[in-house]
Amino acid sequence: MAFFDNEFDIKSLAEGRVEAVAKVTGSGKYSAEYEVKNVCYAVLVDSTIAAGKIQNIDTASAMLADGVITIITHTNK
C-alpha cells in the first residue's frame, strides 16, 4: 500500500481523510465554521430519576418562551 510506505507523502492521502492536510495546515473548514441560515436548535432534557412513571408534563410556560417552536415529548404523535 503506497500510502503507508511513506507516512509523510501528502500526495497519497488516505481515501477517507481528503481534508486532513487542509485542516492541519489551518486552511480547512470545520463544520462549526460554515454559516447556516434559519437554523433550529434542539435541547434534550433527561431525567434525574432512574426508574419512574411520568404522570404529566406541563409545557405551557415553556411554549411561551421567546423562540420556542415546539416541545416534543413522548405524548407527541
N, C-alpha and C positions, 0 to 999 in steps of 0.2 A: 504494500500500500504506500503510494508515494507521499501521502500526507504525513505519515508517521516516520518516514525516512529522515526528514529534515524538519524538526519542530519549529524552526524559525523561518521557514519558507512561506511567506504570506501569499504567494501566488496560488498555492494549493490549499485553499480553505476547506474546512470540513463542510459537508453538504448542509447541515442543519444550522450553521452559525455564519451565515453570509454577512451579517452586520458586525461581527466580532472586531475586526480591525478598526472600523469606523468608531465603534463605541470606546475602545481602549485608547484611541488617539484623540478623543474628545470631539470628533465631528459627527458622530452618530446621534440620533434622537432616541430617547427612551419614551415609553408610552405616555408618561405624565407630561411630556413636553409638547404634545400635539394639542392644538386648540380645537375644542369640540363645542359647537353651539347648541343651545337648548338641551343641556344635559339634565337628566333626572337622577338624583341620588336616592339610595335606599339605605335604611339603617335596620339591622337585625337586632332585636332585643330578645335576650334569652332569659330563662327563669333562674331564680336563685333557689328554687325548691326542687329537689332531686326527683321526688315522686309525689304527685298530687293531681287533683282534678280541677279544671277550670270551671268556676261557677258562672262568671260573666266577665266581659272585658268592656269597660266604659271608655269608648274612644271619642266621645262628643267634644270634650275640651281640646283634645289633640287635633281634631279636624279643624278647629277654629284657628289654630296657629298659622301664622303667615307662611305661605309657600307650600303647605301640605296639599298634595294632590289626592292621595287616598291612603287608607290604612288597610293593610292586608292581614287578616287573621285566619285562624282555622275555620271560621264560620263563612268566609267568602266562598261563593260558588261560581 
